[in-house]
Amino acid sequence: MRIAEFQKRIEDIYFARDNARGLAGTHMWFCEEVGELTRALRRGNQAELEGEFADVFAWLSTLASMQGIDLEAAAHKKYGAGCPRCRATPCACK
């Protein structure tokens, strides 16, 4: 699944509810999920990590959708040529 497809899937599932909650409330849920990811990183359980990374990505996707941002296009624009600063891959910044 491409990033744009994932973002659309999350919109189809959650956008109406998330949009009704508003940006501030949805951002708070996103931050809570980042906290859960942090705990999972400390534990190191692979299955738990996969779920938490997916949750963070889903909440990030819905926040982007609420702001009219196409995540795939934004990522390509910023990182498509390599490091945004030096343009190298891998980054050669010091």
SVG drawing of the C-alpha trace seen along z (x, -y; Angstrom):
<svg xmlns="http://www.w3.org/2000/svg" viewBox="-18 -23 49 33">
<polyline fill="none" stroke="black" stroke-width="0.4" points="0.0,0.0 1.4,-3.4 1.3,-6.3 -1.5,-8.0 -3.6,-4.8 -3.0,-4.5 -3.9,-8.1 -7.2,-7.6 -7.9,-4.4 -7.6,-6.2 -9.8,-9.1 -12.4,-6.6 -12.4,-4.9 -11.9,-7.8 -11.9,-11.3 -15.5,-12.3 -15.0,-11.5 -11.5,-12.9 -12.5,-16.1 -15.5,-16.5 -13.2,-16.2 -11.1,-19.0 -7.4,-19.5 -6.5,-20.1 -8.3,-17.0 -7.0,-14.8 -3.5,-16.1 -3.8,-15.0 -4.7,-11.5 -1.7,-11.5 0.6,-12.5 -0.8,-9.7 0.0,-7.2 3.6,-8.6 3.8,-7.9 2.7,-4.4 5.3,-4.0 7.9,-5.3 7.0,-2.6 7.0,0.1 10.5,-1.0 11.7,-0.6 10.2,2.9 11.5,4.0 8.6,6.4 8.4,6.6 4.7,7.3 3.9,4.4 6.3,2.1 4.6,2.9 1.2,2.0 2.3,-1.2 4.2,-2.4 1.0,-1.7 -1.1,-3.6 1.3,-6.7 1.2,-6.6 -2.6,-6.5 -2.9,-9.4 -0.3,-11.4 -2.2,-10.6 -5.5,-11.9 -3.9,-15.1 -2.4,-15.7 -5.8,-15.1 -7.4,-17.5 -4.9,-20.1 -5.3,-19.2 -1.8,-17.8 -1.0,-14.9 1.6,-13.0 3.1,-11.2 3.6,-14.4 5.0,-16.2 7.5,-13.5 8.6,-13.3 8.9,-17.1 11.1,-17.3 13.1,-14.0 12.8,-12.9 16.2,-14.2 17.9,-12.9 18.8,-15.0 16.9,-18.3 20.0,-20.2 22.9,-18.6 20.8,-16.5 23.1,-13.5 22.0,-9.9 23.2,-9.0 23.3,-12.4 26.7,-14.1 25.9,-16.9 28.4,-17.4"/>
</svg>
